Amino acid sequence: MFQTLKKMLRVLRKLVEVRRGFIEFKKTGNTPPEAYSQMINLFCETKGYSNDIIHQIIKTPKRKFPSSSGILGNYAKDDIGKITSILREKGYYIFEQGISDEIGNYLFELGCNTDLAERPLDSDGYKDKTVHSKFNPTLVPKTIRYDFDEQMLINDPIVQKILTDFSILSVAQSYLGCLPKADVTGMWWHTDFSKEPNAEAATMWHFDMDRVKWLKFFFYLTDVTPETGPHCFIEGSHRTKGIPKHLLKHGYARLTDKDVDEYYPKEKYIEYNAKKFTVIAEDTRGLHKGKALIKGSRLIFQTQFSDHLFGGTYSSKKIVRFANPEIEDFIKSNKDIYERFL
């Protein structure tokens, strides 16, 4: 009884700190580090219940989009509902229709002809200035992962087409149950520089906790095979109580295969081996990782939609040019969706 009371008081104190953080965020647009830290601690302590409660408090009303069709397919309302049901049950959805060859080839060429940053093998490496250069898949790599600048991406016309696509927005809004906020957008190469799992390259098991609730869309821009490091996910681990307390005791940390293997049956381990231009939606609150590459390289584009921008702090990135007047009008007419980039 006494221990239960102590736990309740501990949770209450953390909730108060998170509430203060939301008040501060409303004033300044910035999340206090302590409030963000306590949100993560609450998630681990309550097995996800805290995020569910906070989401219900902060979510904003949905918006009616002109259609629910777009680059992922011609969807009716019922189609979006079926996709949402699968996402809620499994935590992921592989779209039958990937992106077109035109969009896929464009993004691949962008990945081969744009400056990027060599990600260091450990967090200490971030103290040094990263080297910028174009990536050549035929040369010996210098690191496990190469990242593209988000500022460049959100000002690219095809990326803007993706960010304003009605099929993507409709799936995100249906799953989140509220107005989606355009959020973290990235693209990266993974290489066979090292065959060992690496925390900085996200090739160890982990859950994300940048926001309260979110949905990510992964775009494969190269064929992904067992040799080229498929993205992996544990089905159902995104749900409340989906990650056992023994793993959550590690906190917001990378986990080894040995850590995770003990708790999930093999049929829950999903490995996305798929052709280029495949698109996968995933709730990365569940346990996931990129598998270490045995041979070759893979290129992935990813964008995220969240329920709120409270959470992790990212450097300011702004849209300074628009692909066309239609996209400009839509973004400016929906500033609450694209506020992070305006």
Secondary structure by P-SEA (a helix, b strand, c coil): caaaaaaaaaaaaaaaaaaaaaaaaaacccccaaaaaaaaaaaaaaccaaaaaaaaacccccccccccccccccccaaaaaaaaaaaaaccbbbbcccccaaaaaaaaaaaacbbbbbccccccccccbbbbbbbbcccccccccccccaaaaaacaaaaaaaacaaaaaaaaaaaccccccccccccccccccccccccccccbbbbcccccbbbbbbbcccccccccccccccccccccccccccccccccccccccccccccccccccccccccbbbbbccccccccccccccbbbbbbbbbcccccccccccccccccccaaaaaaaaaccccccccc
